[in-house]
Each structure stands twice: as C-alpha cells, then as structure tokens.
Amino acid sequence: MSIRFDGKVAIVTGAGGGLGRAHALELARRGAKVVVNDLGKAADGSAGSEAADKVVAEIKAAGGEATANGSSVTDDAGVALLVKTAMDAYGRIDILVNNAGILRDKSFSKMEMSDFNLVVDVHLMGSVKPTKAVWPIMKEQGYGRIIVTASSSGLYGNFGQTNYGAAKLALVGFINTLKLEGQKDNIRASALAPVAFTNMTSDLFPPEAEAMFTPDSVSPAVAFLASEDAPTGVIVAAGAGHFSVAKIVETEGKFLGKGDDVAEKIAENWDALSDLSTSKPYFMGGEQTGKFFEYAAGKKS
C-alpha cells in the first residue's frame, strides 16, 4: 500500500522548522500541495525570521507545490488569512496539521499566569481556531483529516510543564469530540504525541540524542494519520523511528451503592477498583454512563 496525497491540500502550522518542517516536506513528497504556516519565532515566541519561505523553497526545489503564510494561529484575522491563502491558491483544504507551539517552562510555584495563559493560548486555541476555520470547508467537501500535536507531558506529566501539559491533554479532549462530530462528513481527527530533538526541545535532550530523535523520524505518523484510510480519535506516539498508540482506559470498577460509608468502601475496595486487568478504552463518554446505569439498575453485578 502506498500512501499518496496527489490532489490533496494540506496546511501545516508552525512549519518553518523542526517537526512542522518535516511534516510539510513529508506531505509534499507524497504529492500534497502544502501551505507552510510559520511566524518564524523562537521557542519562547521571540525573534522573527522568514522560515516559512525557506521551507516553501525546499519543497519547490524537490518538485513539489507549496505556499507560505506568516499568520499567527491565535489571531482570528490571521487564521482567516491562512485559510484564504490555501483556498485562493488551491481551492480546497483536505488536511490540517496543528503543530505550532512554544515553551515557557517553570515549576508551577514559580510560573507567572501570563506564561500559563500564553502557552495554553498557542497550543490549545492555536489548534482550535484553525480547525474551526477549516471545518465548514471539510464538511462541504465531505472529507477532512485533522491532526493535533499532543505530548507525553500531557499524557503522563513532566516537571516544569503544567502549562504545556494542560494544553496538550486538552487537545486530546478536543479531538475526542471532533472524531464523533466529524464521522458523518468523513472528517477524521487524531493526535500525535511526538518526541523529537528540535530548537524547542534541545535543552531537554543530551546532545547525542539529536541524531536519533530527528523530526523526520516522526513525520511518517503524520502521513498515516492524514491518509484516506486513517483511523479517527487515536493518539499515536512517535520518536526515533518508534511508533505506538496511547489510550485513555477505565477499569471495570465495582458498584458500591450509596450511603454514609461509601468513601470507606472505596478505600477498602481500592485494589479492585484500580485493577487495570479489567480496563478498556471507550469511544465516547456515553459508554461510561451506560456502564454506571447497568450497575445501578441491577443489570450488571
């Protein structure tokens, strides 16, 4: 099976370097027309450059088609211009890769709320706004593939990244509902949890990791999640050529009823309640509610 994107149009945000650049190059290599979005800023949001233009030049030099856009993904007018750029150039939008991000790491006790708000704004709302803008286009086409960039920091935690982790796990909640609302229109939404050595993460890695954790070792996961046969609502973890699937699961649990001593019963039954051998993932929240109802109604014991 060969994954190709001939005739498809992709927007990749934060694509002036690192992971976004690798994603844009990979999609273009497989035939997609790519809108390369980037402010050209450093990890902390400072200092500009013409990074998007350079990536466009790379794509064109390799025989592909691409257009640059310098909009901020948190700015409504900028996002509207991003979508207009894609539609004016290519007439459709099939793939949106929400990759733009920044870091403002500090322990929670030392973190300013301005840094918390900024990181959540860029990662969460900087994915929500472009997705909202392309959604009606994808619905009209009856086709769309949306990828958000999550992180192990959101899934599992990482010291000094309460802002980043909160935003990244919020994106999983975002795609968990998009997968349901997009089903009837063939819009599939999933999350990538990458590990890569980039300008944004270089301080977190030993120098010898650079040759292993290359951005282009992650991008095949994007190509898969953007493909026609992609699943929906999944979290794919990728790094150094290794790929895995992360899931939110829930144990079967135990019905303890109501009463004044239920907290004590939870403590007494904690081992059984937290037994992961009974766990399974749910596709939607109503499945959990259904389980609770069956136990409460005596249909299950």
C-alpha positions in Angstrom: 0.0 0.0 0.0 1.3 3.4 -1.0 0.1 6.5 0.8 -0.2 9.4 -1.6 -1.8 12.9 -1.4 -2.0 13.8 -5.0 -4.7 16.4 -5.5 -4.9 17.0 -1.7 -4.1 20.2 0.0 -2.5 20.4 3.5 -2.0 23.2 6.0 0.8 22.7 8.4 1.1 25.3 11.2 4.5 26.1 12.8 6.2 24.5 9.8 9.2 26.8 9.5 11.4 24.4 11.3 11.6 21.3 13.4 8.7 18.9 13.4 6.4 21.2 11.3 9.0 21.5 8.5 9.5 17.7 8.5 5.7 17.2 8.3 5.4 19.7 5.4 8.3 18.1 3.5 6.8 14.6 4.0 3.3 15.5 2.9 4.8 17.4 -0.2 7.0 14.4 -1.0 3.9 12.3 -1.2 2.1 14.7 -3.5 0.3 17.2 -1.3 0.1 20.9 -2.0 1.2 22.4 1.2 0.5 25.7 2.9 3.5 26.3 5.1 2.5 28.5 8.1 5.1 29.9 10.5 5.8 33.1 12.4 9.4 32.2 12.4 9.8 32.7 16.1 11.9 31.0 18.7 10.6 28.6 21.3 9.7 31.4 23.7 7.9 33.4 21.0 10.5 36.0 20.3 12.6 36.9 17.3 11.2 36.6 13.8 12.5 35.1 10.5 11.4 34.1 7.0 11.3 30.4 8.0 8.1 29.6 6.0 9.6 30.9 2.8 12.7 28.7 3.2 10.6 25.6 3.6 8.5 26.5 0.6 11.7 26.9 -1.4 12.8 23.4 -0.3 9.5 21.9 -1.4 9.6 23.6 -4.7 13.2 22.6 -5.3 12.2 19.0 -4.8 9.5 19.4 -7.4 6.5 20.0 -5.1 4.0 22.7 -4.7 3.8 25.0 -1.6 2.8 28.4 -0.4 4.0 30.4 2.6 1.8 32.0 5.2 3.0 34.1 8.2 -0.2 34.3 10.3 -0.4 33.8 14.0 -2.6 30.8 14.8 -4.0 32.6 17.8 -5.2 35.6 15.9 -8.7 35.4 14.3 -7.8 37.6 11.4 -4.5 35.8 10.9 -6.3 32.4 10.8 -8.8 33.7 8.3 -5.9 34.8 6.1 -4.3 31.4 6.5 -7.4 29.7 5.2 -7.9 32.3 2.5 -4.3 31.7 1.3 -5.0 28.0 1.0 -8.3 28.4 -0.8 -7.1 31.1 -3.2 -4.1 29.1 -4.1 -5.6 25.6 -4.3 -9.4 25.8 -3.9 -9.7 23.2 -1.1 -8.3 22.1 2.2 -8.0 18.4 2.9 -5.5 18.1 5.8 -4.8 20.4 8.7 -1.7 19.6 10.9 -1.9 21.7 14.1 1.8 21.8 15.1 2.6 25.4 16.1 3.8 25.8 19.7 6.0 27.5 22.2 7.5 26.6 25.6 7.6 28.7 28.8 8.8 26.1 31.3 8.9 26.8 35.1 7.8 24.9 38.2 4.2 25.7 39.0 5.1 27.7 42.1 7.3 30.0 40.1 5.2 30.3 36.9 3.5 33.5 36.1 -0.1 33.3 35.0 0.9 35.2 31.9 3.1 32.3 30.9 0.4 29.8 31.6 -2.1 31.7 29.6 0.2 32.2 26.7 1.2 28.5 26.3 -2.5 27.4 26.6 -3.5 30.1 24.0 -0.9 29.0 21.5 -1.2 25.2 21.8 -4.9 24.8 22.5 -6.6 27.8 20.9 -3.9 27.9 18.2 -5.3 24.5 17.2 -9.0 25.2 17.9 -9.1 28.4 15.7 -7.6 26.9 12.5 -9.7 23.8 13.0 -12.8 25.9 13.4 -11.9 27.8 10.2 -11.4 24.7 8.1 -14.3 22.7 9.5 -17.0 24.1 7.2 -14.8 23.6 4.2 -14.1 20.0 5.1 -17.8 19.4 5.8 -18.8 20.8 2.4 -16.2 18.6 0.7 -17.2 15.5 2.7 -13.6 14.9 3.5 -11.0 16.1 6.0 -8.1 15.0 8.2 -7.2 16.9 11.3 -4.1 16.2 13.4 -3.3 17.9 16.7 0.0 17.7 18.5 -0.3 16.3 21.9 2.7 15.3 24.2 3.8 12.8 26.8 3.9 15.9 29.1 0.1 16.0 28.8 -0.5 12.2 28.9 1.9 11.5 31.7 3.3 14.7 33.1 6.7 16.4 33.1 8.3 18.6 35.7 8.1 22.3 35.0 5.4 22.0 32.3 2.0 22.4 34.0 1.0 25.0 31.3 2.3 22.8 28.4 0.9 19.6 29.8 -2.5 21.1 30.5 -2.8 22.4 26.9 -1.5 19.2 25.4 -4.0 17.0 27.2 -6.8 19.5 26.4 -6.1 18.8 22.7 -6.9 15.1 23.3 -10.2 16.1 24.7 -10.7 18.3 21.7 -10.2 15.5 19.2 -12.2 13.1 21.2 -15.3 15.1 20.4 -14.2 16.1 16.9 -14.0 12.3 16.0 -17.7 12.0 16.8 -18.9 15.2 15.2 -16.9 14.6 12.0 -18.0 11.0 11.3 -20.9 11.7 9.1 -18.8 14.0 6.9 -15.7 11.8 6.7 -13.7 14.1 8.8 -11.2 12.2 11.0 -9.3 13.8 13.9 -6.4 12.3 15.8 -3.5 13.3 17.9 0.3 12.9 17.5 2.5 12.7 20.6 6.0 13.3 19.2 9.4 13.1 20.7 12.0 14.9 18.7 15.2 16.9 19.0 14.3 20.5 17.8 15.1 24.0 18.7 12.2 24.0 21.1 13.3 20.8 22.9 17.1 20.7 22.6 17.5 21.8 26.2 15.7 18.7 27.3 17.9 16.2 25.5 21.5 15.1 25.8 23.5 16.2 22.6 23.9 12.6 21.4 20.1 12.3 21.1 20.0 14.7 18.2 21.0 12.0 15.6 18.4 9.6 17.0 15.3 11.8 17.6 15.2 13.5 14.2 11.9 15.3 13.3 11.7 13.3 10.1 11.6 10.1 12.1 8.2 11.3 13.5 6.6 12.6 10.3 5.5 9.2 8.8 2.9 9.1 11.6 1.5 12.3 10.3 1.4 10.9 6.8 -0.5 7.9 8.1 -3.0 10.0 10.2 -3.6 12.2 7.2 -4.3 9.3 4.8 -7.6 8.3 3.3 -7.6 5.1 5.4 -6.6 6.7 8.7 -8.3 5.8 11.9 -10.0 8.5 14.0 -9.7 9.5 17.6 -6.4 7.9 18.1 -3.2 9.1 19.9 -0.1 8.0 18.1 3.2 8.4 19.9 6.3 8.6 17.7 10.0 9.2 18.2 13.3 8.0 16.8 11.5 5.7 14.4 9.4 4.0 17.0 5.6 4.2 16.9 3.0 3.3 19.5 -0.6 4.0 20.4 -1.6 5.7 23.7 -5.1 5.2 25.1 -7.2 6.5 27.9 -8.7 3.5 29.6 -11.0 2.8 32.5 -11.2 -0.1 34.9 -14.5 -2.1 35.2 -14.7 -0.9 38.8 -17.2 -2.1 41.4 -20.7 -1.0 42.3 -20.6 0.3 45.9 -24.1 1.9 46.1 -24.9 5.0 48.2 -24.7 5.7 51.9 -22.6 7.4 54.6 -19.8 4.9 54.4 -19.2 4.8 50.7 -15.9 6.7 51.0 -14.6 4.0 53.4 -15.9 1.3 50.9 -13.8 3.0 48.1 -10.7 2.7 50.4 -11.5 -0.9 51.2 -12.0 -1.9 47.6 -9.3 0.3 46.1 -7.2 -2.7 44.7 -10.3 -4.0 42.8 -11.3 -0.5 41.6 -7.9 0.2 40.2 -7.2 -3.3 38.7 -6.1 -2.5 35.2 -6.6 -6.1 34.0 -10.3 -5.2 33.7 -9.6 -1.9 31.8 -10.8 -0.9 28.4 -11.0 2.2 26.3 -14.3 3.9 25.5 -15.0 5.6 22.2 -17.4 8.1 23.7 -18.4 9.3 27.2 -21.9 7.8 26.9 -20.4 4.3 27.1 -19.1 5.0 30.6 -22.5 6.4 31.6 -24.1 3.2 30.2 -21.9 1.1 32.4 -22.8 3.1 35.5 -26.5 2.7 34.6 -26.3 -1.0 34.2 -24.8 -1.5 37.6 -27.2 1.0 39.3 -30.2 -0.6 37.7 -29.0 -4.1 38.8 -28.5 -5.3 35.2 -24.9 -6.0 36.0 -23.1 -7.1 39.1 
